[in-house]
């Protein structure tokens, strides 16, 4: 990563329908576009978890246009930081990449009340990550 390029972060979870979508949404929102953001899943769901979508809307972030995506080797190679969220060993490893494993409850099958604490923890961790990347968080 050079001073003229944006850092790139990839969020990975199994279904790419909850945690990784929240991580990507907050990174995009809070970085104001200063970070290139991707998300993917090792076994993508058909759609985003509705409770996750509702919890993010409460915080002013609309992910209704997002769709779960399959994890590819290319996505990992193109990222500076890879954050796994419960996908185990399914994420390819490449030397020189920074890997973080964020242990978080799975919002699958949960209602909005159960998703809010997960959302808030992801937002907290994203703020810390942006600081580490030298990006000043903006917005909410």
ABEGO torsion letter per residue (X at the ends): XBAABBBBBBBBBAAGABAAAAAAAAAAAAAGGABBBBBBBABBBABBBAAAAAAAAAAGBBAAABBBBBBBAAAAAABABBBBBGAEAABBBBBGBBBBBBBBBBABGBBAAAAAAAAAAAAAAAAAAAAAAGBBBBEX
